[in-house]
Amino acid sequence: MKRAKVSVIGAGQVGGIVAFQIAQKELADIVLVDIVEGMPQGKALDISQSAGIEHFDARVSGTNNYADIKESDIVVITAGVARKPGMTREDLLKINSEIVKKASEAVKAYAPNAFVISVTNPLDIMTQLVYKTTGFKKNKVLGMAGVLDSARFALFIAEELGVSVKDIFPMLLGSHGDTMVPLPRYTTVSGIPLTELLPADKISSIAERARNGGAEIVALLKTGSAYFAPGSSAVAMVESILKDQKRILPCSVYLDGEYGIKGVFIGVPVKLGKDGVEQIIEMKLTAEETAALKRSSEAVAKGVKELGI
Ligand SMILES: NC(=O)c1ccc[n+]([C@@H]2O[C@H](COP(=O)([O-])OP(=O)(O)OC[C@H]3O[C@@H](n4cnc5c(N)ncnc54)[C@H](O)[C@@H]3O)[C@@H](O)[C@H]2O)c1
């Protein structure tokens, strides 16, 4: 039987981790694509050389030619630049939208049957750009943010309670970034609502730290942004699709009236399986949570409008 194929466009920090983890987990053969000559080839060779130590069977190759993504089952887009000091949000939006548009056109041309997982920031807007440019069905295009934001939320809860992070089941909605909407009512510690274990002010400060989780790492690293946990998060989505796990993961998906929102990509819990986004799970929200989600979707819609998507 043929092994699955995953292409990763953008062989930078996040792309490298995605490729390494997919190989280690033997999920698929991997093609790393980048515009920098030699770099994706070098990373692919380096990852391949760890196969004898890690004992995985997966072919990893690097290329500067988009045509090599042909027949991919999944394409992960991590190509782009991170925001640097002095760069406005609009500058970032403009630069990354040109890169993501190019990558999406390549996916449409060479891998028309692939699922696309977008990682490039600003996440929800870039995912909408992928959807528009490829013209793919809405179950095939999704963005990674919620898995990472939840993982950050879970870690800080586990540390506060002094319990295993494995027993934290976090839930949050909304856009990646400032307008993320954590849902403590739906977050449990082995089934026990978080609201029964921590006071509201403590939960708020933990949620705030998760919301600023990316910025906290940028401030520490000074050059570049987070990539280990972002890479793991994208791979969890790849795995759920390739193994038809039907995990419920928060992903940025196209809403068509769900949660009273239409025509915008935003983070909500979805069932991820062999058909991609198989179901959008609608939870009952309070008026306050609904308003926060609406604000979040309006921020994405504003960016989408600025780009003229
Ligand atoms: N969604 C999330 O939660 C999340 C988390 C972390 C990072 N990110 C985003 O992911 C993106 C990548 O982050 P990184 O740390 O890997 O950055 P990076 O700079 O290490 O890697 C980006 C790579 O994209 C390549 N690239 C640029 N234009 C290209 C093109 N047209 N075709 C192919 N490749 C191209 C660059 O050469 C570079 O190697 C950034 O936009 C970052 O903000 C998102």
The ligand as an ORCA input file, in Angstrom:
! r2SCAN-3c Opt
* xyz 0 1
  N      -0.733     29.620     13.874
  C       0.106     29.613     14.876
  O      -0.268     29.356     16.017
  C       1.559     29.906     14.619
  C       2.540     29.527     15.552
  C       3.889     29.782     15.249
  C       4.235     30.403     14.057
  N       3.249     30.787     13.195
  C       3.549     31.445     11.932
  O       4.137     30.491     11.049
  C       4.952     31.157     10.099
  C       6.316     30.487     10.040
  O       7.010     30.643     11.256
  P       8.535     30.140     11.376
  O       8.967     30.404     12.760
  O       8.644     28.772     10.815
  O       9.255     31.184     10.388
  P      10.594     30.966      9.551
  O      11.011     32.320      9.104
  O      11.549     30.130     10.327
  O      10.133     30.105      8.287
  C       9.357     30.599      7.247
  C       9.914     30.019      5.958
  O       9.060     30.392      4.871
  C       9.896     30.495      3.728
  N       9.209     31.163      2.620
  C       9.015     32.488      2.429
  N       8.359     32.698      1.277
  C       8.129     31.479      0.732
  C       7.466     31.027     -0.441
  N       6.929     31.889     -1.311
  N       7.406     29.697     -0.683
  C       7.968     28.813      0.191
  N       8.578     29.180      1.322
  C       8.675     30.494      1.591
  C      11.120     31.223      4.254
  O      12.218     31.089      3.374
  C      11.320     30.540      5.604
  O      12.223     29.450      5.517
  C       4.981     32.639     10.545
  O       4.018     33.365      9.811
  C       4.568     32.569     12.002
  O       3.992     33.776     12.455
  C       1.927     30.541     13.457
*
